[in-house]
Amino acid sequence: MPKNPEPHVLASGFQSPEGPSFDRKGILHFVDWDAQIIYRVTLEGQVSPFVNTGGVPTGSKFHQNGHLYVADGDRGILKISPEGETQVVVSQWEGQRFRGPNDLVFAANGDLYFTDPKGSDPEIPIGDVYRVRLDGRVERFAGGFQFPNGIVLSDDGQTLYLAETYPKHILAFKLDERGREESRRVFAKLEGGLGPDGMAFGQDGNLYVAHFGKGVVAVIDPEGRVIAELPVGGPNVTNVAFWGSSLYVTEVDKGQVVRLDIGVEGQVLFGHS
């Protein structure tokens, strides 16, 4: 069971912080979608702007090569070099532009899965999940969702987890040897708030989920049970990222990045492997 610490505000004063990711040096990068900016924050709380994407950046993950990949609701999937040079990786599938990418995760082989939820809700379940192969091919992984949001992979790469916000649940997709859906099930249900947003696995095997509208990070054990709720200090929790034995959390109501010293290290991600 993780510790339940008091939240420590690392940085504040932002419009809509989201999508936290750490580079290999321990520099936190996160997006501010209303400001169109990606910020860098040191562990001591020193903040500096990194890149203005000119769109709506919402999620980020580092590649092994040191480039930051960003889900941008206007521009698609972006690749940003350590020097800040920005390139659009993909922006459409079968001739149709994506509605608005939100979050992303790398598989161990470098394939990139991302969610595309813009405009979807319970009445219009048109949200999709896509995969970008190493050769640049884009495949539609699955669709028909009510706002597909956070997305993560199990340590062995055999299960993809998807936060579907409006039904307040997390789906688990068993993957075949090609990384395609073999089967799916509801892994966990949340109560209250709007629903699950960004997620990250801890090395304790638990899934840490930003519960938007409830002001907590939900801790879900391998059986899909909510075993703890960690208060963040603001209601609209958007995403989480690990560094060391702490969890870093973005929250948009107060516009801040919060550190929770939970005593658990995070899953080793593709960008750090």
C-alpha positions in Angstrom: 0.0 0.0 0.0 1.5 3.4 -1.0 1.9 6.2 1.6 -0.8 8.9 1.7 1.2 12.0 2.0 0.4 15.7 2.0 0.6 17.2 -1.5 3.6 19.4 -2.1 3.1 22.1 -4.7 6.1 22.0 -7.1 5.0 24.7 -9.5 1.8 26.8 -10.0 0.3 29.6 -12.0 -0.6 27.7 -15.1 -3.8 27.7 -17.1 -4.3 24.0 -17.9 -1.4 21.7 -16.9 -1.4 18.2 -18.3 0.7 15.4 -19.8 3.7 15.2 -17.4 6.8 13.3 -18.6 10.4 13.1 -17.2 13.5 13.1 -19.4 16.5 11.0 -18.4 18.0 13.8 -16.4 14.9 14.2 -14.2 13.6 17.3 -15.8 9.8 17.3 -15.8 8.1 18.4 -19.0 4.4 19.1 -19.1 1.9 20.8 -21.4 -0.4 23.7 -20.8 -3.1 23.3 -23.5 -4.7 26.7 -23.2 -1.3 28.5 -23.3 -0.1 26.1 -26.2 3.1 25.8 -24.2 5.3 22.9 -23.1 7.1 23.7 -19.9 10.2 22.3 -18.2 10.5 22.1 -14.4 13.5 21.0 -12.4 13.0 19.0 -9.2 13.7 22.2 -7.3 10.7 23.9 -9.0 12.5 26.1 -11.4 10.1 26.6 -14.4 11.0 27.6 -18.0 9.0 27.5 -21.2 10.3 24.9 -23.7 8.2 25.0 -26.9 5.0 26.6 -28.1 3.3 24.0 -30.3 0.9 26.4 -31.9 -1.9 24.0 -31.2 -3.5 22.2 -28.2 -0.9 20.0 -26.5 -2.4 17.5 -24.1 -0.1 14.6 -23.6 3.6 13.7 -23.8 6.0 10.8 -23.6 9.7 10.5 -24.2 11.3 8.3 -26.9 14.5 6.4 -26.3 16.3 8.9 -28.7 15.5 11.8 -26.3 12.8 13.3 -28.5 9.5 14.3 -26.7 6.4 13.0 -28.5 3.3 15.1 -27.9 -0.4 14.5 -28.5 -1.7 17.8 -29.8 -5.5 18.3 -30.2 -5.0 20.5 -33.3 -1.9 19.3 -35.0 -1.7 15.5 -34.4 1.3 13.7 -33.0 4.4 15.9 -32.7 8.1 15.0 -32.3 10.1 17.7 -30.5 13.9 17.5 -30.3 15.9 18.4 -27.2 16.7 21.7 -28.9 13.0 22.4 -29.4 12.7 21.6 -33.1 9.1 20.5 -33.8 7.9 18.1 -36.5 4.5 16.6 -37.2 4.8 12.8 -37.1 1.2 11.9 -38.1 -2.0 14.0 -38.4 -4.4 11.7 -40.3 -5.6 8.2 -40.9 -6.9 7.1 -44.4 -7.1 10.7 -45.5 -9.1 11.9 -42.5 -7.5 14.2 -39.9 -7.6 13.0 -36.3 -10.3 14.7 -34.2 -8.0 15.7 -31.4 -5.3 13.4 -29.9 -5.1 13.4 -26.2 -2.6 10.9 -24.6 0.0 8.4 -25.8 2.3 5.5 -24.8 5.2 3.7 -26.4 5.4 -0.1 -26.6 8.8 -1.8 -26.1 9.3 -2.1 -29.8 8.8 1.6 -30.4 5.2 1.4 -31.7 3.1 4.3 -30.4 -0.5 4.0 -29.2 -2.6 7.2 -28.7 -6.1 8.2 -27.9 -8.2 10.5 -30.1 -11.3 11.5 -28.1 -12.3 15.0 -29.2 -16.0 15.4 -29.7 -16.9 12.0 -28.1 -19.3 11.5 -25.2 -22.0 9.1 -24.1 -24.4 10.3 -26.9 -21.6 10.4 -29.5 -19.3 7.5 -28.9 -16.8 8.2 -31.7 -13.5 8.2 -29.8 -10.7 6.1 -31.2 -7.4 4.6 -30.3 -4.6 4.5 -33.0 -1.2 2.9 -33.3 1.7 4.3 -35.3 4.1 1.5 -36.4 7.9 1.9 -36.6 7.6 2.3 -40.4 5.2 5.2 -40.0 2.0 3.3 -40.8 -1.0 4.4 -38.9 -3.6 1.7 -37.8 -6.9 2.2 -36.0 -6.6 0.0 -33.0 -10.2 0.3 -31.7 -13.1 2.8 -31.7 -16.5 3.6 -30.5 -15.5 5.0 -27.2 -17.0 7.7 -24.9 -13.9 9.8 -24.6 -10.9 7.5 -24.6 -8.3 9.3 -22.4 -5.2 8.0 -20.6 -3.4 5.0 -22.0 -0.7 2.7 -20.6 0.8 -0.7 -21.2 1.6 -3.5 -18.8 5.3 -4.3 -18.0 5.2 -7.3 -20.3 3.6 -5.4 -23.1 0.8 -7.9 -23.4 -2.0 -5.7 -22.1 -3.1 -2.2 -23.0 -5.1 -0.2 -20.5 -7.4 2.6 -21.6 -9.2 5.1 -19.4 -12.7 5.8 -20.8 -13.8 8.9 -19.0 -17.5 9.1 -19.2 -18.3 5.4 -18.2 -15.9 5.9 -15.3 -14.0 2.7 -16.1 -10.7 1.4 -17.3 -10.6 -1.2 -20.1 -7.9 -3.8 -20.4 -7.1 -5.1 -24.0 -5.2 -8.3 -24.3 -2.8 -7.9 -27.3 -1.7 -10.5 -29.8 1.8 -10.9 -31.0 1.3 -8.1 -33.5 0.1 -5.7 -30.9 -3.5 -5.9 -32.0 -6.6 -6.4 -29.8 -7.3 -10.1 -29.0 -9.9 -9.5 -26.3 -11.1 -6.8 -23.9 -12.6 -6.5 -20.5 -13.6 -3.9 -17.9 -10.6 -3.8 -15.6 -11.8 -1.3 -13.0 -14.7 1.0 -12.2 -14.4 4.4 -10.5 -17.1 6.2 -8.4 -17.8 9.9 -8.4 -16.1 12.8 -10.2 -16.2 12.9 -14.0 -14.0 9.9 -14.6 -10.4 8.6 -15.2 -7.9 10.7 -17.0 -4.1 10.1 -17.3 -2.5 7.0 -15.7 0.8 5.4 -14.8 1.9 2.1 -13.3 4.0 1.8 -10.2 6.6 -0.9 -9.6 4.3 -2.1 -6.9 2.0 -3.4 -9.6 -0.7 -0.9 -8.9 -2.2 1.5 -11.5 -2.2 5.2 -10.4 -5.1 7.0 -12.1 -5.9 10.8 -12.2 -9.5 10.9 -11.2 -10.8 14.1 -12.8 -13.5 15.9 -10.8 -12.8 14.0 -7.6 -9.5 15.6 -6.6 -7.6 12.3 -6.1 -5.3 9.8 -7.6 -7.0 6.5 -7.5 -4.7 3.5 -6.7 -5.9 0.3 -8.4 -4.5 -3.0 -7.6 -3.8 -5.8 -10.1 -7.3 -7.3 -9.5 -8.9 -4.0 -10.5 -9.9 -2.9 -7.0 -9.5 0.7 -5.8 -7.4 0.3 -2.7 -6.6 4.0 -2.0 -7.4 7.5 -3.1 -4.6 10.1 -2.7 -5.8 13.7 -2.3 -4.1 16.2 -4.6 -5.4 19.5 -3.2 -7.5 20.4 -6.2 -10.5 18.8 -7.9 -9.5 18.5 -11.5 -6.7 16.0 -11.7 -5.4 15.4 -15.2 -2.4 13.2 -15.3 0.5 11.6 -13.3 4.2 10.7 -13.8 6.8 9.0 -11.6 10.3 10.1 -10.7 12.2 8.4 -7.9 9.7 7.3 -5.3 7.4 10.2 -5.8 4.3 10.8 -8.0 4.0 14.1 -9.9 0.4 15.2 -10.6 -1.0 17.9 -12.8 -4.3 19.6 -11.7 -6.1 22.3 -13.8 -8.5 23.9 -11.3 -5.6 25.5 -9.3 -3.2 25.3 -12.3 -0.4 23.5 -10.5 1.9 20.6 -10.5 2.0 18.6 -7.2 4.4 16.1 -5.8 3.2 13.1 -3.7 5.9 11.3 -1.8 4.3 7.9 -1.9 7.4 5.7 -1.5 6.8 3.9 -4.7 8.9 4.0 -7.9 7.3 4.0 -11.3 7.3 1.6 -14.2 10.4 1.8 -16.5 9.0 3.5 -19.6 10.3 3.2 -23.1 12.0 6.6 -23.0 14.1 5.5 -20.0 14.8 1.9 -20.9 
